[in-house]
């Protein structure tokens, strides 16, 4: 696997959690088009097809025989940043439009019933991912100009039916990831060398790489789930997915790292002593790593069959984003090998969803749902690199059975993201101040919306 998973941080600049504006932080919710049509309401208690195991392995006990389900969701984000930069040339307006490109999130699931009590499953999907890029004309790139994260989970599961009322399930999660992140100077500036007793600086041109890192890792996690069939028409499901710790290893370069490289600084000082213009080596590459914890999540959900045709489902999700406190890079070649990349100060987030399914006839079912996603950051801690916002989901979907063995689902969601303030550097956070030297301070807002379109196919043997 190419060396590409963040090391500098899944984000000094996950610039916009852009493909993730649909879920808190850089978390992805899109595991199936079936659930998309109801805004993923009640997922830990639903058993439409083999995809159910990704949100609760205990739901495998509701799937007969062998089932295969696969599909994809097209993510079409529209995220904008608008504001003003204050620098030595005054106060200037700046903006970045549509900073995230379209993306496709695929999935594949298979389930198999061994007997009346034991069930097996395999899930391939993603829980985290994003890709954003700010144009060089945006005068805030000193705080981050691009980021990409891609993760894939291989998730084998097993479930056991205790009796007619209770089921339990468990699974292991093998997570592969790759990505990159960077920041550039948005103005011509000078790095002072006063700490070295030198009354001269090193020039840095606009567009110079300040920090860029890429790398990858593989790691393990687990999940547990349970289901309680209260009666024929009512069911409750719960699920817990562990945190996944990664040590992201790869390469780094940029003048922010050069300043801690004795060889580079020595050469720059030598140039000054010789009466020449000093230079740094922003393209010099360093080996480095960074510990990153993908947060734990939990869900409690319910399913209620109100009539022969109408069902109601709801869920509450929790994500342990408070574990995302800060990002530190480790680059052994530097005089200060452990460097604070970004102070994040995230908070636990919650998601609330309610949805419905209506069986129009023997072949067609209709779905709808609404959800509210809470931001993982307060206004005081929002950054350009991850412009987190509260989000409102409106979803519709349908399923059509072509035969007893084969059916397809379609889902569509439109997400409204609140316009939210963002200021960098943030008051009281020292790690932000060093970036301001390379282009000034930023004050403005981030806003956006996103459309999701998904298709799912299921075959039952």
C-alpha positions, 0 to 999 in steps of 0.5 A, a space after each residue: 500500500 502506498 505510503 499515504 496516511 496522515 502522519 502530520 495529522 489526520 489533520 492539521 488540516 483535514 480541511 473541511 471534513 468535507 466528504 464527511 460533512 455528513 457525519 461528525 468529524 471525519 467520520 463516514 455514515 454511508 455504509 449502505 444505500 438501504 439505510 441512507 433512504 431513512 437517514 440511518 435511523 434505527 440501524 442497530 435494530 434493522 435487518 434488511 440485508 447483509 449490510 446490517 452487520 456493519 452496524 450491529 453484528 447481532 442482526 445477522 441472526 435475523 437473516 436466513 440462508 446466505 445473502 450477498 449485498 453490495 452497493 455504493 453511495 455518491 457523495 456530492 459536497 459543496 463546502 465554502 469558506 468566506 472571510 477576511 485575512 489581516 496581515 501587513 498589507 491590511 485587511 483583505 477578503 478571501 474565499 475558497 469555494 467547493 473545497 471538496 470534490 465528489 467521491 464514491 463510497 463502496 461497500 460489500 457484505 455477505 451473511 451465512 446462516 450455519 444453523 438455527 443459532 449460529 450465523 457468520 458474516 463478512 463486511 467491507 466498508 469504511 468508517 472514516 474518509 475525506 478529501 479536500 483542497 484549497 486553491 492557492 489564491 485562498 489567503 488562509 493556506 498557512 493553516 492548511 491547504 489540502 488533506 485526504 484520508 481513505 480507510 477501508 475496514 475488513 470486518 468478519 462477524 459472528 452472531 448467536 441466537 440465545 432464544 427467541 428474544 435475545 441475540 448477541 454478536 461480535 466482530 473484529 475490524 482490520 483497518 487499512 488507511 492512507 492519506 496526506 495533509 499539507 499547508 503552504 505560505 499564503 504570502 511572501 514573508 521572513 523567518 527571523 533568526 533572532 533566537 540564534 543571535 542573528 539579526 537577519 531572517 530567511 525569506 519564504 516565498 508565497 506558495 512555499 510548503 510549510 508542512 506536508 506529510 503522507 503515510 499509512 498504517 494497518 490496525 485492529 479493532 472490534 465491535 459488540 452488539 446485541 438485540 432484544 426482540 421485545 415482541 413480534 412488533 418491537 425490537 431494540 438493538 445496541 452496538 459498540 465499536 472500539 477505538 482503533 489506534 494507528 501509528 501512521 508512518 510515512 514521509 514529511 517535508 516543509 520549512 516548519 520541519 527544516 527549522 529543527 534540522 541542524 544540517 539545514 539551519 547550519 547551511 542557512 547560517 553559513 550563507 548569511 556569514 558568507 554574505 549570501 541569501 540564506 535558503 531552507 530546503 522545503 523539499 527535503 524529506 524526513 521519515 516520521 510518524 504520528 499516533 492517531 486514535 479513531 474514536 469509539 462509537 456506540 448506538 442504541 436503536 429501536 424498530 416498531 412495526 405499527 401496522 402491517 404496512 408501516 414501521 417506525 425506527 429511531 436511533 441515538 449515536 455517540 462518538 468519543 471525539 473527546 479522545 481527539 485532543 491534539 496531534 503530535 508528530 514524531 520525526 526522529 531526525 529533528 532536534 525536537 523530534 516530538 512536535 505539536 502539530 495542532 491542538 484540537 480540543 474536540 468534544 463527544 458528539 451525538 446523532 439523533 435520527 428517526 425514520 419510517 418504512 412503508 410497504 406499498 405492496 408486495 414488491 415496493 417499499 418506501 422509506 423516509 427519515 430525518 436526522 440531526 448531527 451535532 458538531 464535534 467542536 465548539 465555535 471556539 475550537 473550529 478550524 479551517 482545517 476541519 470546519 465542523 458544523 451541525 448538520 440536518 439530514 432529510 432522506 427518502 428511499 425505496 426498495 423494489 423486489 424483482 423476485 424472492 431472491 433479488 431486490 434493489 434499494 435506492 436512497 437520496 439524502 440532502 444535508 444542510 450544514 449550519 453556517 458557523 464561525 471560524 477564527 485562526 489563530 484561536 485565542 489562547 492556543 499557542 500552536 496556531 500562532 506560528 502559522 499566522 507568520 506566513 500570511 496573517 490571521 483569518 476570521 470568517 465563516 464556513 458553510 455548505 450542503 451535501 447530496 448523497 445518492 446511493 444504490 444497493 443490490 441484494 441476492 439471497 441464496 
